[in-house]
Amino acid sequence: MSLKVTNARRKQRVRLALRRSAGGRPRLSVFRSSKHIYAQVIDDQKGETLASASSLEKSMREAGKTGADIDAAKAVGKLLAERAAQKGVKEVVFDRGAYIYHGRVKALADAAREGGLSF
């Protein structure tokens, strides 16, 4: 079995478990590439993105954050929490996708919690 198939199955398994336990809460989805990190708060019932943030944004690039380190992930998490709070979102479910809850993914989650999101 290839790595691509394994990751897709893991992602599907995590997402299914989230749907069961979400209880109508929006989903905080994380995507991590080798150079950047992206996060969105998604309302799956309406099918729309409520808030998003990434290390590609101009403010992050001007601050010297590369996106490939824990500091950038923390900054993205805080920024996302601020934007979600502006939209009135306080509780979410965390969707780590196929990634292990470790390193940049964990740093983003911790920063989002510090910023006011509850999960």
C-alpha positions in Angstrom: 0.0 0.0 0.0 1.4 3.4 -1.0 2.0 6.3 1.4 -0.6 8.4 -0.5 -3.3 5.8 0.1 -2.4 5.5 3.7 -2.5 9.2 4.3 -5.8 9.5 2.5 -7.3 6.8 4.7 -6.0 8.4 7.9 -7.5 11.7 6.8 -10.8 10.1 6.0 -10.9 8.3 9.4 -10.1 11.5 11.3 -12.7 13.5 9.5 -15.4 10.8 10.0 -14.7 10.8 13.8 -14.9 14.6 13.8 -18.3 14.6 12.1 -19.7 12.2 14.7 -18.5 14.3 17.6 -18.8 17.8 16.2 -22.3 18.5 17.4 -22.8 21.4 14.9 -19.5 23.1 15.8 -17.3 24.5 12.9 -14.1 22.6 12.0 -10.6 24.0 12.3 -8.8 22.4 9.4 -5.0 22.4 9.1 -2.9 21.9 6.0 0.9 21.7 6.3 3.3 21.8 3.4 7.0 21.7 3.5 7.3 25.5 3.3 4.0 26.9 4.7 1.1 26.2 7.0 -2.6 27.0 6.4 -5.6 26.9 8.6 -9.3 27.5 8.1 -12.5 27.5 10.3 -15.1 25.8 8.2 -18.9 25.5 8.8 -19.6 22.1 7.2 -23.4 22.5 7.5 -23.4 25.6 5.3 -20.4 24.6 3.3 -18.5 27.9 3.8 -15.2 29.1 5.3 -15.7 31.4 8.2 -12.1 32.4 8.8 -8.7 31.6 7.4 -5.0 32.4 7.9 -1.8 31.2 6.5 2.0 31.8 6.5 1.7 33.1 3.0 0.0 36.3 4.0 1.8 39.6 3.5 1.9 40.5 7.2 3.6 37.1 8.0 6.1 37.5 5.2 7.0 41.0 6.4 7.5 39.7 9.9 10.2 37.3 8.5 8.2 34.1 9.2 9.1 31.4 6.7 6.1 29.2 7.4 8.3 26.1 7.8 8.9 26.6 11.6 7.0 26.4 14.8 7.1 30.2 15.3 5.2 30.8 12.1 2.6 28.1 13.0 2.0 29.9 16.4 1.5 33.2 14.6 -1.0 31.6 12.1 -2.9 30.1 15.1 -3.2 33.4 16.9 -4.2 35.2 13.7 -6.9 32.6 13.0 -8.3 32.8 16.5 -8.6 36.6 16.2 -10.4 36.3 12.9 -12.7 33.6 14.2 -13.6 35.6 17.3 -14.5 38.5 15.0 -17.0 36.2 13.3 -18.4 35.1 16.6 -16.8 31.6 16.6 -15.6 30.4 20.0 -15.9 26.6 19.9 -14.5 24.4 17.1 -13.4 20.8 16.5 -9.8 20.4 15.5 -9.2 18.6 12.2 -5.5 17.6 12.0 -6.1 15.8 8.7 -3.5 13.1 8.1 -0.9 14.8 10.2 0.3 13.7 13.6 -0.6 16.1 16.4 3.1 17.1 16.9 5.4 20.0 16.0 3.9 22.7 13.8 0.3 21.3 13.9 0.4 21.2 17.8 1.9 24.7 17.9 -0.9 26.1 15.7 -3.5 24.3 17.9 -2.0 25.6 21.1 -1.8 29.2 19.8 -5.4 29.0 18.6 -6.4 28.0 22.1 -4.4 30.9 23.6 -6.2 33.2 21.2 -9.6 32.2 22.5 -10.8 29.2 20.5 -12.1 26.3 22.5 -11.6 22.7 21.4 
